[in-house]
């Protein structure tokens, strides 16, 4: 079978000859001559090479192309390298049967809807193959086609990052063959008719007759058995199939057999390859000036290898070097990717935070594609170092032809001293422009190449960005003890002044009115949980005495409201803090989750002083609100799933503290680790909706970080920092009360949205969903600023805490909810329980050695640092029993 060589392909395309006319042996066929493809599937890394060749030999000898689907097992990535005979056979097929036999890497997860995992899985398979083949080939060997089982309609873009140009999607059963193209130009072949290699002759004849009828793409899939047949049997089976298939293909004259890559070449529809140009930094010279000026005049983009582009590594790739690189990127006036060019492979180096690693070595085992840390690894296809001294069109054509496979994207690196004169540089620019004009390559820089061959995955990008930020500014807490204690006293003033002397409950909000202070005398169970935690925090900081602490807690516990919903006794949705109103009869699982966390923290804090907390929890029918592991809200007797939100992790942790068996709505595999596990979690977080500082940072302050809370917080902080660098906008998003209708808004970040910074009110009125309304209520949340300050200390957190200290010092009691962005001023004459309670929690965490509240102990609390003359008289510390159930 005639094959298309690299030289004939490149030359034909460069001079503009139509692809069909350039195919040797009359391969350019008229419409209606449907292609056929024979795939041998199920070839494991431990397959017996002799039997496999004996099966393939009589088929190939009939001129029938065969695609061998080599199965990659991620659990045994180097199994192929351990099978020397099979590696030798694959190398022989690659060398001696070029165009007639193609190695296709058969791997799981290549149509995963999440771009990172799709690209990571492709790179795993490709690099295992490259490592196995390198000792025999002596050069990088890249498979151009991949295959995967399962869904025949999943995405395929991004596989090009690992060098693949074709994906075969094999169904579990039989289906007609179809052709498609992914967004990045990857050819997608779907369908196939499967048969065992030892199928009966009559069955084989019937299958071939049916499969080869008509002009549509025909895909035949011969399943190689797990236990290889003996060699004589293998040869006989191959001969039977090869003879029949050769006769069938020749008989009608309308079919031609091919392989995946040959099909892409034959079609004439292969999208242009991408060629990225990189120029090594060097001293100014006439040649360099001419080169850069010529590229600019021709509109040819390039990436400098040096400080202004892709940083060129000159020393060891240690943490300090990467931290310096990332800090430089952070200070750059124009956002650009984190790119590093290394003259040698970097095995074992922690590359977390990099976007792209350009390996300048010629090592045949240099990794390709996406790394486990989400770094795109690429190598130059061609390096021009001045030999030959003049690179005209013919030279460039020749070098590209010899260096690259016909479908391969490439990087061209120009060394700093590649040109001795301006004339040489100008000749090269003219040649490069001609290559671009030919249509064979799309020219650009590394960023263009990266965008063209990778799939967008916003969660993966955010996890990389978070890793960069951790390296730029490792968390080194600044104690600020005196300032924080002053902040704590200001926040505690809200509870000192406004807690009801009988119920002990503070109102949800308060404001200036008529020369005095008015308040909204109701509290949700979320509010009550906050007040309990704030009271613990105040005592742990020495702001109140033990007797005062006990009295306050006793009054709060004695006035926890209850409701009957669907025949169940449960915490009341909203309670009157003064006891003069009915409150709201509903049950909210999220609010109850916070209350349960507060009660467990209280139980551990008092160290054996039993205030009847367990009895209170046992008196509620919480277990009956859990259905199939999921928490539910109840309103008017109707159950509603409460877990389809990013509050789910926080609320389920609260229930779990008391032994309730609750399921997580975050659907993760449990098998991923490190970067991949974080990306998997963040995809689930994105699915459930926007994220804000609460409740994720609350979980860190109270219980220690869960994986969900850590990943969400890291991503949100990275997004806030990036927005501030790009626009100067100071963002600190969380749920916040406002001083007018609809009284409460949720500020958050929706991962993957076109406009990710969202503000939602929960009120369906159209006037609360306009740009003007959102602009008027956007604010830097005061409590979130304190939460960031203690959980993610660093330059951005310092900006936030300074901002709210200056502008959110309330005129009522405590701190205002936030600083309004449009007015650059605190919410006027307004304060709320949650802001001041969370501030107390956060400060207490910092000044309790950075330990979460669940680890604080009453016996370790200091004596009060100052008297509290406005505090209500403490009781004797006895627990007031809860009110009788209605």
Secondary structure, DSSP 8 states (H G I E B T S, - for coil): -----HHHHHHHHHTT--HHHHSGGG----TT--EEEEEEEEE-TT--HHHHHHHHHHHHTTT--EEEEEE--GGGTTTTTT-HHHHHHHHHHHHHTTTTEEEEEE-TTTT-SSHHHHHHHHHHHHHHHHHHHHHHHSS-----EEEEES-SSS--TTGGGGT--EEEEE-SS-EEEEEEE-TTS-EEEEEEEEEETT--HHHHHHHHHHHTSSSS-EEEEEE--SS---HHHHHHHHHHHHHHHHHHHHHHSS-EEE-HHHHHHHHT----EEEEEEEE-----HHHHHHHHHHHHTT---EEESTTSBEE--S---HHHHHHHHHHHHH-SS----EEEESS--TT---TT-SEEEE-S--TT---EE-TTS-EEEE-SEEESSSSS---HHHHHHHHHHHS-TT--EEEEE-TTS-SSHHHHHHHHHHHHHHHHHTSEEEE-HHHHHHHHS---HHHHHHHHHHHHHHHS-------HHHHHHHHHHHHHHHHHHS-TTT----SEEEEETTEEEEE-EEEHHHHHHHHHHHHHHHHTTSS-HHHHHHHHHHHHTT--EEEETTEEEE-SEEESSSSS--B--B-HHHHHHHHHHHHHHHHHTTT---SHHHHHHTS-GGGGEETTEEEEEETTEEEE--SSTTHHHHHHHHHTTT-----S----S---HHHHHHHHHHHHHHH--B-HHHHHHHHHHH---HHHHHHHHHHHHHHHHHHHHH-------EEE-SSTT-EEEEEE-TT-TT-EEEE-S---GGGSSHHHHHHH-EEEHHHHHHHHHHS-SHHHHHHHHHHHHH-B-SSSSB-SEEETTTTEE-TTEEEHHHHHHHHHHHHHHHTTT--GGG--GGG----SS--TTS-----S---------
